[in-house]
Amino acid sequence: MIKTITFTIQKYIAVAVLGFAICFGMMAAPAKAQAQSVGELRAVIAQLMLQLQILQLQLSIEQLDSGVPTSNTYDESDIGLDLGDTDTVHVENNDSTADDNQGTFVIEFEVTAFDDDITLSSYANFLGDPGKDGILMFDIVDKKGNSVDEDDLDSYDSSLDSDTAHEEYQRYWVEEGDTESFTLTVNVDPESAGFYRVQLADSVSYIIGGTSGIVSQVRIDGDKFATNYIEIDGHNFVEEEREETEEREEEEEREEEEEREEAEREEEEREETEGREEEEEREEEEEREEEISVPNKNYQACDRSLGTKKENGQYACYGTWDYGNDFGGDNDMCGSYGSGTTGCEISAPVCDSNVAKAMQHYKISSQSDEMVTKLAELFHVNIPSLKDGMKEVWRYECVAPGSVLGAATSVGVLSQLESAVSSIEMMVDYIKTKI
């Protein structure tokens, strides 16, 4: 269709030019008037040629938008350009932006001119911006393959640069047979978060013969001149995320402050509780020390009932000399009143052998505080009660029968050693009661 329209326009221009030529050639005018008419004719012809170029460009763009191939679409036999390979198409994420919600896409390509010089515009425009058109167009596509409109972006900008091509009148010049390199850079800041890429439009327009030649086009596969997809945090998403982050941080600070205050309150309460408990313990201890309370029984008696009887060599029981009946009366004494001794064997139901021997004799009034404390715990009383109600005690061990019951044995060297061992064992017995 364009070819027919273009040919018709060119035919009309040719007829008009011929008509002017014949008309002015037949006129018998003076030389000055004739020269003046020739100048006017040239101006008219130039104006007509300019109008033809403008009409060709408009029709080419309209046909490109409608998807109908035009007579100016690149063909191997035509004068035109070749965009080369797509090995240098790439994309990068711009981490330098404040909100990290902008993606930077870069497409590098080469243009080779053949059969004539050509020019390209020195800028590129976005297909999704209705106010933009031009020679080189690009598209922004989402993950579903849908083209993004200008309204879907918070902002975008683009640039078309070349380190090799000569620029003149906002156009890059590619001379016949030469190959020039171009870099398209597009910065995209979308409203919504998602995956995006940039690609060239499906055709590239160019001008044959320089900046004032015929406008033509070359069809390309835009998908082959496309970056890979990258995920971009949308402008709205970043704002919402920032607000949510600030609110979350404020909430966390409030919670931390409340936790600190609660911890301080708990610490104060704990200290107060510990202080009260310590005071109560001191008061109870003082009361225990001041209060005289006797059990009226011997908790370490030799005839007490045990689930498992003691074996030979083990601690068995204590004999007592008490005041009144504070600890169950005077039982299992070894020796006489005021002259206690060791070595006596007695009947002891707590022993497996049923026999126990007095290994140690203690006068309460002459014992150390440590020993008095241990004895008081064994007899289940406080220290004042022990001192007040107990005179002397005898520590017995289970043994095999060896002498007449109730008879006293001489103390000798062996007895002294046994007494020392008995004292140590008593300490061990006490420790066991504490474990």
Secondary structure, DSSP 4 states (H G I P E B T S, - for coil): -HHHHHHHHHHHHHHHHHHHHHHHHH----HHHHHHHHHHHHHHHHHHHHHHHHHHHHHHHHHHHHT---TTB--TTSSEEE----TT-EEEE-TTSSSS--EEEEEEEEEEEESS-EEEESSEEETT-TT---SEEEEEEETTSPBPPGGGEEEEEEEEE-SSSEEETTEEEE-BT-EEEEEEEEEEEESS-EEEEEEE-SEEEEEETSTTSEEEEEE--GGGGBPPPEEE--HHHHHHHHHHHHHHHHHHHHHHHHHHHHHHHHHHHHHHHHHHHHHHHHHHHHHHHH-----SS-TT-TT---SSPBPTTSEEEEEEEESTTTTSSSBS-SEETTEE-S--EEE-TTBSSSEEEEEEEEEGGGS-HHHHHHHHHHTTS-HHHHHHHEEEEEEEEE----S-TT-----HHHHHHHHHHHHHHHHHHHHHHH-
